[in-house]
Amino acid sequence: MDKGPAPSNAIVLPFKEDTALTEQMRLRVSFLQRSGQKRQDGERLILPHEAVYRLDFDIQELNFSRWYVSLSGYGRVTITGTSQHWTPDLTNLMTRQLLEPIGTFWRNTGDPEDSPLKCLEADMEEFGERIAELAKVRKVMYFLFAFKDGAEAANFSCWVEFTPGK
């Protein structure tokens, strides 16, 4: 998905792990387990192989261009956007706030390690366009990254490229 040089006016934004939000969500899971309580109806709890990431938008009128993704080794990374203005200390993540489509990148164990990552390009294009739409009304957008089948956060990086909108 990262074909050719970036235009001179390109804005490339990195996904940044939000360790404080990830920890806050893990504390919620831990609290529920210790107290024997159940999650709220429709609540989405974080799983052990997931982490919260964010994109910060300095410019809000954007057009999606492309993805830049790197994974060392093998595995699958799933990126799910949320429509929530997040304050997890006050608001739990609800399943109705998860966006579609999701983004999935992978490299199978039988593939050469230097082979390009696979993805569903139509979904990734739509996902990028959806992020650009939501950037018009937000300064920050949050995502759940799930690392599976051998993928690890330390071996994965992801940026999304936009051009300024008119």
C-alpha positions in Angstrom: 0.0 0.0 0.0 3.0 2.3 0.2 3.8 2.6 -3.6 5.7 5.5 -5.0 7.0 8.7 -3.4 4.8 10.9 -1.2 3.5 14.2 -2.7 5.3 17.3 -1.4 2.3 18.4 0.6 1.7 14.9 2.2 0.9 14.7 5.9 2.2 11.4 7.3 0.8 10.6 10.8 2.1 7.8 13.0 -0.2 5.7 15.1 1.1 6.1 18.7 0.5 3.6 21.5 -1.5 5.2 24.3 -0.1 3.3 27.2 -2.1 5.2 29.8 -5.4 4.3 28.1 -4.3 0.7 27.6 -3.4 0.4 31.3 -6.7 2.0 32.3 -8.6 -0.6 30.2 -6.6 -3.4 31.7 -7.3 -2.1 35.2 -11.0 -2.3 34.3 -10.7 -6.0 33.3 -8.7 -6.7 36.5 -11.3 -5.0 38.7 -14.1 -7.0 37.1 -12.2 -10.3 37.6 -11.3 -9.5 41.2 -14.7 -8.4 42.2 -16.6 -11.1 40.3 -18.7 -8.5 38.5 -19.7 -8.8 34.9 -19.0 -6.3 32.2 -21.7 -3.7 31.4 -24.1 -4.8 28.7 -22.5 -4.0 25.3 -19.1 -3.1 26.9 -16.0 -4.0 25.0 -13.2 -5.2 27.3 -9.6 -5.1 26.1 -7.9 -8.5 25.5 -4.4 -9.4 26.5 -3.0 -9.2 22.9 -4.6 -5.7 22.3 -3.4 -2.2 23.0 -4.9 1.3 22.4 -3.3 3.5 19.8 -4.1 7.1 18.7 -3.8 9.5 15.8 -3.5 13.2 16.6 -4.8 15.6 13.9 -3.2 19.0 13.7 -5.1 19.6 10.4 -8.7 18.4 10.2 -9.5 18.8 6.5 -7.7 15.8 5.1 -7.9 13.4 2.1 -6.7 9.9 2.6 -3.7 8.9 0.4 -2.2 5.6 1.6 -0.9 3.4 4.4 2.7 2.8 5.4 3.0 -0.5 7.4 6.0 -2.5 8.6 6.0 -5.9 10.3 9.2 -7.8 11.1 8.6 -11.5 11.0 5.2 -13.1 10.7 1.7 -12.6 12.2 -1.5 -10.6 11.9 -2.3 -7.2 13.1 -5.9 -6.0 13.2 -6.7 -2.3 13.6 -10.2 -1.3 14.8 -11.2 2.4 14.9 -13.5 3.7 17.6 -16.0 6.6 17.3 -15.6 7.4 21.0 -14.2 10.6 22.4 -12.4 8.6 25.0 -12.1 9.1 28.7 -12.0 5.5 29.9 -11.8 6.6 33.5 -15.3 7.9 33.0 -16.6 6.0 30.0 -16.2 2.3 29.1 -15.7 1.4 25.5 -18.9 0.0 24.0 -19.1 -2.4 21.1 -21.5 0.0 19.2 -18.6 2.5 19.1 -16.3 0.2 17.1 -16.0 1.2 13.4 -16.1 -0.9 10.3 -14.3 -1.8 8.2 -11.3 -2.9 10.3 -7.8 -2.9 8.9 -5.9 -6.2 8.8 -2.3 -6.7 7.8 -0.6 -10.1 7.8 2.3 -12.2 6.7 1.9 -16.0 6.9 4.6 -18.2 8.4 5.4 -19.8 5.0 5.9 -16.5 3.3 9.5 -15.1 2.9 10.2 -12.6 5.6 11.0 -9.9 3.1 7.7 -10.4 1.3 5.2 -7.5 1.3 2.5 -7.6 3.9 -0.9 -8.7 2.8 -4.1 -6.8 3.4 -7.6 -6.4 2.0 -6.9 -3.3 -0.1 -10.5 -2.2 -0.6 -11.1 -2.4 3.1 -7.9 -0.5 3.9 -8.9 2.2 1.3 -12.3 2.6 2.9 -10.9 2.6 6.4 -8.4 5.4 5.5 -11.2 7.4 4.0 -13.3 6.9 7.1 -10.4 8.1 9.3 -10.2 11.3 7.1 -13.9 11.9 7.5 -13.7 11.5 11.3 -10.7 13.8 11.4 -13.0 16.7 10.4 -14.7 16.6 13.7 -11.9 15.4 16.0 -8.4 16.3 17.1 -7.7 12.7 18.3 -8.9 9.4 17.2 -8.5 6.1 19.1 -7.9 2.6 17.8 -7.6 -1.0 19.2 -4.6 -2.8 17.7 -4.7 -6.6 18.1 -1.4 -8.5 17.7 -2.0 -12.2 16.7 -0.2 -15.2 15.3 3.2 -14.1 16.4 3.0 -10.4 15.6 4.1 -8.1 18.4 3.9 -4.4 19.0 7.7 -4.0 19.1 7.9 -5.5 15.5 5.1 -3.4 14.0 4.8 0.2 12.9 2.0 2.0 11.0 1.6 5.4 9.6 -1.2 6.8 7.4 -0.7 9.5 4.8 -3.1 12.3 3.9 -3.1 15.3 1.8 -4.6 18.6 3.0 -8.3 18.9 2.0 -9.8 21.9 0.2 
